[in-house]
Amino acid sequence: MKNFFAELINDRFMIAAVLLFGLGFMNLLLQKNLIKKIIGFNVMDSSIFLFLASQGYINGRIAPIITNGVFDAEVYINPIPSGLVLTGIVVSVSVTAFFLALTVRLYGIYKTVDFDEIMLLINKEAE
Amino acid sequence: MLPYYYNIPAISILLCMISGISIPLLSSGRRAYRLTLFVSAVVTLLSALLMYKVIPLNEYFTYMMGHFPAPWGNELSAGPLEAMMGFIFGLVMFLSLLGGSMTLFHDILPGKQKFYFTMMNMLMAALLAMTYTNDLFTGYVFIEISTIAACAIVVARDTPKTIGSTIRYLAISLLGSGLFLIGVVLLYCITGHLLMPNIQTQVLRLVSTGLYTVPLTVVAGLLFAGIAIKSALFPFGAWLPMAHGGATTASSAVLSGLVLKGYIVMLIKIFYRVFTIDVIRDLNVTNIMFACGLAGMIYGSIEAFREEHIKRMLAHSSMAQIGYIFMGIGLDVNLGVAAAFLQIMVHAFVKPLLFLCAGRLSEVYDHEKSSYRLRGSAHKDPIAGIGFTIGAMSMVGIPLLGGFAAKFYLVTSAMMNPSKLWPALITLMISAVMNALYYMPEVIAIWTRCELCTPNPVDPNPGFDYISAPVLSAGVLFLGLNGYSMIQVIQRGLALL
């Protein structure tokens, strides 16, 4: 039991990341409110970044910026996941901006952010 | 010194990106259109040169971007398959834009036309990068670029309906990207690498020791699910007909003909270069692909049969055709994957041909999309009528056309795996009959003279009449007549992956 809790604490970032991924995924899939959908997408992506950052972090080591002329890799954390997170954030921000732009356009026309209601109005117009 | 043709993949991608970024500086949509056509033509010619070099030598090479080795640098890899896909992407993009130009300038507001071509260029860059990349994370980044670009070309008409369908497409697509990304991240955590050959070395080590079998299965499943959502495989394809329904003709042609295929090509590359196809088969991922493929073939065909709107009917038919591709991969024989690849190529020619011709035929009756009301339209625009007929015949599987060759090799490969023979054969038969049931009435309708109808005079489009329709039809015929040679080249290409 003690080991189980020790493992839980050790993997806390991963557990939090997986829970947040599920939460974000379900919100992106099921939310009717477009703004909440976008928030769900951001939670989902951020959880992956948390997961990645926690994998790159090594206890007791410092940020991968050469300090005091020390070139030994053993001193620093793994910089690759941080680079990936940075790229991922750029992608995520771009997609969020695009998604928000589309939402603003629809809100301008129908004065609502409820996607089901919007689709109902669109279909009614088509008839 | 590197042989000069090793630079072609990087040059093709960079050319599209630079052209996409510089288009907003141009003064009009017409100029942006010409530049995009020029870039597509150059990519086609460069890819043809790459094919000419690598296919006879059966050569596969990796190209280090900026000469930085991993993990700092990034790599591209290319061989016969990548070169052929680059050629098809360039050519079909060129023909789709040329053939759909009239409706394109009619549908999209003048102020937004050049941004449409920016997106087309970025889409082309993303498709090429997904095909050529040797790095999983780069693959993810370009998947997202292609998502934004594909959504942007759908929404370009800027009507409430297209915005609504784009939001649905974007939301579903992002679910796919999320699953793909977490798959890549998990794989990185397990293996410590992002370059495909390095991951493969570690994966094979893990498989030989029996360690991490469950996480590897989960990763393969996540990557497959992510790509399946994005490539509209059953049961994830509900967004496709909606996106097609409102999009301009060129967008529909590119979306159905190229974008969906780009993801699948990348998935095949991942299966071969990251996991190896034997490991994927051992992990039973192919069984799920097979089941989803079969269900997609039936569901897509039934929905297409029920649909009255011609573009949505073609979109449902695309879902069925995507089912054929996944069924081929899921057959667990190497010829099946080759047949799936041939199906990708055939569909990349046939579907844009059908969309472009349907677009032209609908112009005869004031952009009418209802199948019933397109009666007699082929008499007003015979080239579009002939093109539609060739495309429909290929879809049904008439011999000498590409669709027949693809179906023939799918059946042949099904016969090599007795455990999946009967489900595959029965579903192929049902789907082929359904194809005939919804395509042939359409062909008969467009060729049946309608005395009471009042057709519009159709503006001539020499690009469509003399280049797009004939070249796409010739492509369908070429693949049909050279099915055996194509399968040989594809099989050699797959062996090099």
Interface residues (C-beta under 8 A of the other chain):
Chain A: F21 G24 F25 L28 L29 L34 K37 F41 M44 D45 I48 F51 L52 Q55 I80 P81 L84 T87 G88 V91 S94 V95 F98 F99 L102 T103 R105 L106 I109 Y110 F115 I118 M119 L121 I122 E125 A126
Chain B: P71 F137 Y140 V141 E144 T147 I148 C151 A152 V155 D158 P160 K161 I163 G164 T166 I167 R168 L170 A171 L174 L175 G178 L181 I182 V185 Y188 C189 L194
